[in-house]
């Protein structure tokens, strides 16, 4: 199944939270970023390519309409707004859909299925996306495996570093590794397991994942390199 990467941009916290919840329910959507203004989104798009934007229209300083018109090769766009009067403009800009707030999940699903239609498949909303539930303090946090960058052992705790930040939980690295797919995650050091798909570079005995650097154990280096080459990541 093809995954569609998406970004949410809305200046209203409630609207952002609602859309994030909807995205998590749809198996083929992967959230790549959340922004509260179009200026930050514009900066993000200069260095990152995504498939779909959930874009509010009326925002301070730069509207969603103005941003979209400034993009030379925009991704698919679904407008999310409380105002009907922009529907014609959305049609002229060839946006995929136009969702009026408050947005129901049924209407949201119809819109994203329209984006997905190019693949010839329409996925159901409740199919499980590979994930872990991590206990932090008094609650359980859902971590999508595709969002997990690397896992770090810290004495009696582990830190799960994700695209959204870091989660600390009381566990062993071994217990976490048992729940991670071996074709995606690789132990590179006694204290580190990395998501192979997130590796950006290798330099000496260090592995780069974005701005983070992970030590590569000398004893594991040969097997790690063989695995990475086999997966065509170098």
C-alpha positions as CSV (number, residue, x, y, z in Angstrom):
1,X,0.0,0.0,0.0
2,X,1.3,3.4,-0.9
3,X,1.8,5.9,1.9
4,X,0.7,9.5,1.4
5,X,2.8,12.0,3.4
6,X,0.8,15.0,4.6
7,X,1.2,18.3,6.4
8,X,-1.4,20.2,8.5
9,X,-1.3,24.0,8.5
10,X,-4.0,25.9,10.5
11,X,-3.7,28.8,13.0
12,X,-6.4,27.3,15.2
13,X,-5.1,24.8,17.8
14,X,-8.5,22.9,18.0
15,X,-8.5,22.5,14.2
16,X,-5.0,21.2,14.1
17,X,-5.7,18.7,16.9
18,X,-8.8,17.5,15.2
19,X,-7.1,16.9,11.8
20,X,-4.2,15.2,13.5
21,X,-6.7,12.8,15.1
22,X,-8.3,12.1,11.7
23,X,-4.9,11.5,10.1
24,X,-4.1,8.9,12.7
25,X,-7.2,6.9,11.8
26,X,-6.4,6.5,8.1
27,X,-3.9,3.8,7.4
28,X,-2.3,5.3,4.2
29,X,-1.7,8.8,5.7
30,X,1.7,9.7,7.3
31,X,1.9,13.0,9.1
32,X,5.1,14.8,8.1
33,X,4.5,18.1,9.9
34,X,2.1,20.4,11.7
35,X,2.3,24.2,11.4
36,X,0.3,27.1,12.8
37,X,1.1,29.5,9.9
38,X,1.8,29.5,6.2
39,X,5.2,31.1,6.5
40,X,6.6,28.2,8.4
41,X,5.0,25.8,6.0
42,X,6.6,27.6,3.1
43,X,10.1,27.2,4.7
44,X,9.4,23.5,5.3
45,X,8.4,22.9,1.7
46,X,11.7,24.4,0.4
47,X,13.6,21.4,1.9
48,X,10.9,18.7,2.1
49,X,8.6,17.2,-0.5
50,X,5.2,15.9,0.6
51,X,2.2,14.5,-1.2
52,X,-0.7,16.4,0.5
53,X,-1.4,19.7,2.3
54,X,-4.3,20.2,4.6
55,X,-4.3,24.0,4.3
56,X,-6.4,26.6,6.2
57,X,-7.1,29.8,4.1
58,X,-7.4,32.7,6.5
59,X,-4.2,32.9,8.5
60,X,-2.1,35.9,9.8
61,X,0.6,37.4,7.5
62,X,0.2,34.9,4.7
63,X,-3.0,33.2,3.7
64,X,-3.3,29.7,2.4
65,X,-4.5,31.0,-0.9
66,X,-1.5,33.3,-1.3
67,X,0.9,30.5,-0.3
68,X,-0.6,28.1,-2.8
69,X,-0.4,30.6,-5.6
70,X,3.3,31.2,-4.8
71,X,4.3,27.5,-5.2
72,X,5.7,26.5,-8.5
73,X,5.1,22.8,-8.1
74,X,2.6,22.4,-5.2
75,X,1.5,19.0,-3.8
76,X,-2.1,18.0,-3.7
77,X,-4.1,20.4,-1.5
78,X,-7.3,20.1,0.6
79,X,-8.5,23.4,1.9
80,X,-9.9,23.4,5.4
81,X,-11.8,26.6,6.2
82,X,-14.8,28.0,7.9
83,X,-15.6,30.3,4.9
84,X,-17.6,29.2,1.8
85,X,-16.7,32.2,-0.3
86,X,-13.3,30.7,-1.3
87,X,-14.7,27.6,-3.0
88,X,-14.6,29.1,-6.5
89,X,-11.0,30.2,-6.0
90,X,-10.1,26.7,-4.8
91,X,-11.6,25.3,-7.9
92,X,-9.6,27.7,-10.1
93,X,-6.4,26.6,-8.3
94,X,-7.4,22.9,-8.9
95,X,-7.3,21.9,-5.2
96,X,-8.4,18.3,-4.6
97,X,-11.1,19.2,-2.1
98,X,-12.6,22.0,0.0
99,X,-13.6,21.1,3.6
100,X,-15.8,23.4,5.6
101,X,-15.4,23.5,9.4
102,X,-16.5,21.8,11.5
103,X,-15.2,18.8,9.5
104,X,-16.7,15.4,10.0
105,X,-14.5,12.3,9.8
106,X,-16.8,10.9,7.0
107,X,-16.2,14.0,4.9
108,X,-12.5,14.0,5.7
109,X,-12.2,10.3,4.6
110,X,-14.0,11.0,1.3
111,X,-11.5,13.8,0.6
112,X,-8.3,11.8,1.3
113,X,-9.7,8.8,-0.6
114,X,-10.0,11.1,-3.5
115,X,-6.2,11.9,-3.2
116,X,-5.5,8.2,-2.9
117,X,-7.6,7.3,-5.9
118,X,-4.7,7.7,-8.3
119,X,-3.2,4.4,-7.0
120,X,-6.4,2.5,-7.7
121,X,-7.0,1.6,-4.1
122,X,-9.2,3.0,-1.4
123,X,-8.2,1.9,2.1
124,X,-10.4,1.6,5.1
125,X,-10.1,4.1,8.0
126,X,-9.5,1.6,10.8
127,X,-6.8,-0.7,9.4
128,X,-3.9,-0.7,12.0
129,X,-0.8,1.2,11.1
130,X,2.3,-0.4,12.6
131,X,2.8,1.2,16.0
132,X,3.8,0.8,19.6
133,X,2.1,2.0,22.8
134,X,4.6,3.5,25.2
135,X,3.9,4.2,28.8
136,X,5.0,7.7,29.9
137,X,4.1,8.9,33.4
138,X,0.5,8.0,33.8
139,X,-0.6,7.6,30.2
140,X,0.1,5.5,27.1
141,X,1.5,7.3,24.0
142,X,1.0,5.8,20.5
143,X,4.1,5.8,18.4
144,X,3.9,5.0,14.7
145,X,6.9,3.0,13.7
146,X,7.3,5.1,10.6
147,X,7.7,8.1,12.9
148,X,10.4,6.4,15.1
149,X,13.9,7.6,14.2
150,X,15.9,5.7,16.8
151,X,15.8,4.1,20.3
152,X,18.4,4.9,22.9
153,X,19.1,2.9,26.1
154,X,19.6,5.1,29.2
155,X,20.4,2.8,32.2
156,X,16.9,1.6,33.4
157,X,15.1,3.7,30.9
158,X,14.9,4.1,27.1
159,X,14.3,7.1,25.0
160,X,12.3,6.8,21.8
161,X,13.3,9.6,19.4
162,X,10.5,10.4,16.9
163,X,9.8,13.0,14.3
164,X,7.7,14.8,17.0
165,X,10.2,14.6,19.9
166,X,11.5,12.3,22.6
167,X,9.5,9.9,24.8
168,X,11.1,8.3,27.9
169,X,9.8,5.0,29.3
170,X,10.9,2.5,31.9
171,X,12.0,-0.5,29.8
172,X,15.0,-2.3,28.4
173,X,16.3,-2.0,24.9
174,X,15.9,-5.7,24.4
175,X,12.2,-5.6,25.2
176,X,11.6,-2.8,22.7
177,X,13.6,-4.5,19.9
178,X,11.4,-7.6,20.2
179,X,8.5,-5.4,19.0
180,X,10.3,-3.8,16.1
181,X,10.4,-5.3,12.6
182,X,13.9,-6.5,11.8
183,X,13.7,-5.4,8.2
184,X,13.3,-1.8,9.3
185,X,15.2,-1.4,12.6
186,X,18.8,-2.3,13.1
187,X,20.9,-2.4,16.3
188,X,24.1,-0.4,15.7
189,X,25.5,-0.2,19.2
190,X,24.7,-1.8,22.6
191,X,22.7,1.3,23.4
192,X,21.1,2.2,20.1
193,X,18.7,0.8,17.5
194,X,18.0,2.9,14.4
195,X,15.3,3.1,11.7
196,X,17.3,2.2,8.6
197,X,15.0,4.3,6.4
198,X,15.8,7.4,8.4
199,X,19.6,7.2,8.0
200,X,20.8,10.3,6.2
201,X,24.6,9.7,6.2
202,X,27.5,7.7,7.6
203,X,30.8,9.1,8.6
204,X,33.5,7.0,10.3
205,X,31.9,5.3,13.3
206,X,29.0,7.7,13.4
207,X,25.5,7.4,11.8
208,X,23.6,10.5,11.0
209,X,19.8,10.7,11.3
210,X,18.9,14.2,10.5
211,X,20.7,16.4,13.0
212,X,21.4,13.5,15.4
213,X,24.5,11.5,15.4
214,X,24.5,7.9,16.6
215,X,27.6,5.9,17.5
216,X,28.3,2.8,15.4
217,X,29.9,0.0,17.4
218,X,33.2,-1.3,15.9
219,X,32.1,-4.8,16.6
220,X,28.9,-4.3,14.7
221,X,30.2,-2.1,11.9
222,X,30.8,-4.9,9.4
223,X,27.3,-6.5,9.8
224,X,25.7,-3.1,9.9
225,X,27.3,-2.0,6.6
226,X,26.4,-5.3,5.0
227,X,22.7,-4.8,6.0
228,X,22.6,-1.2,4.8
229,X,24.2,-2.1,1.4
230,X,21.7,-5.0,1.1
231,X,18.9,-2.6,1.6
232,X,20.4,-0.2,-0.9
233,X,20.6,2.6,1.7
234,X,24.1,3.7,0.7
